[in-house]
């Protein structure tokens, strides 16, 4: 006797997704007549029998939540994940982690995977771009809560836990100005995502408040990865800004690599403020001035909010902004500027 056909066999035979087969089996109305007939023909051909036990279990909670981050290689995200996992375990939930590489295509596949695993809810740091209509339909049908982390995307949900990126960038640039820097450049994140836009806006508004020029050729768009910081450094340093704000830690490392290649020194040749702080930054010379983001708290509060939604909290949407902290060290050159002024 041969192996019984599975829902995956039916999907393969009819050339549709597993979720379309499921919709036909469960008699959902949105499936078009042509698709429905194709799936039903495959079901008859393969003699497929839906697993009634599995279908009944699908209506129950699995006490599992999914989490999708854009780059697990970025040292920012492991601490966010740890915060989410700690909160989940406290409430009796397990956490399944996916990495999207900030790719919309990989993000969609990760969401489909997590939905197929019957997670009770999903934490998502959204890649740029809109979901395809079939995925939007799938999300609507499954009807589980999403909470956004670090980036907003109101087309999916207005529940989000983010950092106040505008305020952090504003403080970073204001500090560079207080240190006497007059031509300040920016290495931004990808401006299609919400937090990069907020960091750009804080940069722009702080320059205006300090009476400093906004120079378009001193603004380089990166992608939050080390290589883009390196390329941005080579481009920026050829234009000789005396201050630079870099919108995340990995791009800062890339920029400092470019400075070393070009024989430039911080803070003698340029002041520098980076987003995000880590214990190992104490060994950098000069020690970096940073805008610290509360990573563990971010994950914890996002998971707590998601679990509240899973357990039936239907109150109005929550947009929670956690406050960053400017940590002043040596890379803006306050001491250096003071010594120069004394010589004069």
ChimeraX attribute file (.defattr): number of C-alpha atoms within 10 A of each C-alpha:
attribute: neighborCount
match mode: 1-to-1
recipient: residues
	/A:1	3
	/A:2	4
	/A:3	5
	/A:4	10
	/A:5	15
	/A:6	16
	/A:7	19
	/A:8	14
	/A:9	16
	/A:10	26
	/A:11	20
	/A:12	15
	/A:13	16
	/A:14	20
	/A:15	15
	/A:16	15
	/A:17	15
	/A:18	16
	/A:19	20
	/A:20	21
	/A:21	26
	/A:22	17
	/A:23	17
	/A:24	18
	/A:25	16
	/A:26	11
	/A:27	11
	/A:28	12
	/A:29	10
	/A:30	12
	/A:31	14
	/A:32	10
	/A:33	10
	/A:34	9
	/A:35	16
	/A:36	20
	/A:37	14
	/A:38	17
	/A:39	24
	/A:40	18
	/A:41	15
	/A:42	20
	/A:43	23
	/A:44	11
	/A:45	12
	/A:46	15
	/A:47	13
	/A:48	16
	/A:49	13
	/A:50	15
	/A:51	10
	/A:52	9
	/A:53	8
	/A:54	9
	/A:55	12
	/A:56	9
	/A:57	11
	/A:58	14
	/A:59	9
	/A:60	10
	/A:61	13
	/A:62	15
	/A:63	18
	/A:64	19
	/A:65	28
	/A:66	23
	/A:67	26
	/A:68	26
	/A:69	24
	/A:70	20
	/A:71	19
	/A:72	17
	/A:73	12
	/A:74	15
	/A:75	13
	/A:76	20
	/A:77	17
	/A:78	17
	/A:79	18
	/A:80	22
	/A:81	24
	/A:82	17
	/A:83	21
	/A:84	27
	/A:85	23
	/A:86	18
	/A:87	23
	/A:88	23
	/A:89	13
	/A:90	11
	/A:91	13
	/A:92	9
	/A:93	18
	/A:94	18
	/A:95	22
	/A:96	15
	/A:97	17
	/A:98	21
	/A:99	17
	/A:100	22
	/A:101	16
	/A:102	18
	/A:103	15
	/A:104	18
	/A:105	14
	/A:106	16
	/A:107	24
	/A:108	18
	/A:109	14
	/A:110	19
	/A:111	21
	/A:112	17
	/A:113	14
	/A:114	22
	/A:115	20
	/A:116	13
	/A:117	15
	/A:118	21
	/A:119	22
	/A:120	25
	/A:121	26
	/A:122	26
	/A:123	26
	/A:124	25
	/A:125	25
	/A:126	24
	/A:127	25
	/A:128	17
	/A:129	12
	/A:130	13
	/A:131	16
	/A:132	11
	/A:133	9
	/A:134	12
	/A:135	15
	/A:136	14
	/A:137	13
	/A:138	16
	/A:139	17
	/A:140	11
	/A:141	13
	/A:142	13
	/A:143	11
	/A:144	16
	/A:145	22
	/A:146	26
	/A:147	28
	/A:148	26
	/A:149	26
	/A:150	24
	/A:151	19
	/A:152	22
	/A:153	21
	/A:154	10
	/A:155	9
	/A:156	17
	/A:157	14
	/A:158	16
	/A:159	23
	/A:160	27
	/A:161	26
	/A:162	25
	/A:163	21
	/A:164	19
	/A:165	27
	/A:166	22
	/A:167	19
	/A:168	26
	/A:169	30
	/A:170	21
	/A:171	20
	/A:172	30
	/A:173	27
	/A:174	19
	/A:175	21
	/A:176	27
	/A:177	21
	/A:178	12
	/A:179	18
	/A:180	16
	/A:181	23
	/A:182	17
	/A:183	20
	/A:184	25
	/A:185	26
	/A:186	28
	/A:187	27
	/A:188	26
	/A:189	26
	/A:190	18
	/A:191	16
	/A:192	11
	/A:193	18
	/A:194	19
	/A:195	22
	/A:196	24
	/A:197	17
	/A:198	20
	/A:199	26
	/A:200	23
	/A:201	17
	/A:202	23
	/A:203	28
	/A:204	20
	/A:205	18
	/A:206	22
	/A:207	22
	/A:208	12
	/A:209	10
	/A:210	13
	/A:211	11
	/A:212	16
	/A:213	12
	/A:214	17
	/A:215	14
	/A:216	9
	/A:217	11
	/A:218	20
	/A:219	20
	/A:220	20
	/A:221	17
	/A:222	24
	/A:223	19
	/A:224	23
	/A:225	19
	/A:226	20
	/A:227	17
	/A:228	21
	/A:229	31
	/A:230	22
	/A:231	17
	/A:232	25
	/A:233	27
	/A:234	18
	/A:235	17
	/A:236	22
	/A:237	20
	/A:238	10
	/A:239	12
	/A:240	14
	/A:241	19
	/A:242	21
	/A:243	26
	/A:244	28
	/A:245	24
	/A:246	30
	/A:247	32
	/A:248	27
	/A:249	24
	/A:250	24
	/A:251	28
	/A:252	29
	/A:253	19
	/A:254	20
	/A:255	27
	/A:256	19
	/A:257	20
	/A:258	21
	/A:259	20
	/A:260	11
	/A:261	11
	/A:262	13
	/A:263	9
	/A:264	15
	/A:265	14
	/A:266	21
	/A:267	22
	/A:268	13
	/A:269	16
	/A:270	22
	/A:271	27
	/A:272	29
	/A:273	31
	/A:274	26
	/A:275	26
	/A:276	25
	/A:277	22
	/A:278	12
	/A:279	6
	/A:280	7
	/A:281	13
	/A:282	12
	/A:283	9
	/A:284	9
	/A:285	11
	/A:286	17
	/A:287	16
	/A:288	25
	/A:289	25
	/A:290	27
	/A:291	25
	/A:292	17
	/A:293	23
	/A:294	19
	/A:295	24
	/A:296	20
	/A:297	18
	/A:298	24
	/A:299	27
	/A:300	22
	/A:301	21
	/A:302	28
	/A:303	31
	/A:304	19
	/A:305	20
	/A:306	26
	/A:307	24
	/A:308	14
	/A:309	19
	/A:310	19
	/A:311	10
	/A:312	9
	/A:313	11
	/A:314	9
	/A:315	8
	/A:316	8
	/A:317	11
	/A:318	13
	/A:319	14
	/A:320	17
	/A:321	14
	/A:322	18
	/A:323	14
	/A:324	22
	/A:325	18
	/A:326	20
	/A:327	15
	/A:328	16
	/A:329	15
	/A:330	18
	/A:331	26
	/A:332	30
	/A:333	24
	/A:334	19
	/A:335	12
	/A:336	14
	/A:337	15
	/A:338	12
	/A:339	11
	/A:340	9
	/A:341	8
	/A:342	7
	/A:343	6
	/A:344	5
